[in-house]
């Protein structure tokens, strides 16, 4: 089945969600206009669904910073199990893992973001930046929806 080009764009760039403030009854009587804005989130889908997105990249960055899944999860106010499941999901979907762990010992274990993980972080931020530029470029078109 061939996807419609606009649907393909949405899957590629992420789902664009438009948020507009609703006018209250009082504001409607005063003919107060709502100020439109365009917002969106981007993520990359893989064989298991979400592969890489803002939250997963933040987790990778915190693992790089702390060298620990536990500390990274705490810093994001995320349960350890969820962090571990996100890492496991990413690692299963790529040929070389983004995160590796080492067993404890005298100084305890540790967790490292691999060079592949570092490249994924950098590439995600490049895509994210392009997506934000796209959102800004479409702001005028959204504004036209509210013109008389």
Secondary structure, DSSP 8 states (H G I E B T S, - for coil): ----HHHHHHHHH--EEEE-----HHHHHTT-----EEEE--EEEETTEEEEEHHHHHHHHHHHHHS-HHHHHHHTT--HHHHHHHHHHHHHTSSS-SEEEE--SSS--EEEE-HHHHHHHHHHHHHHHHHHHHHHHTHHHHHHTT--
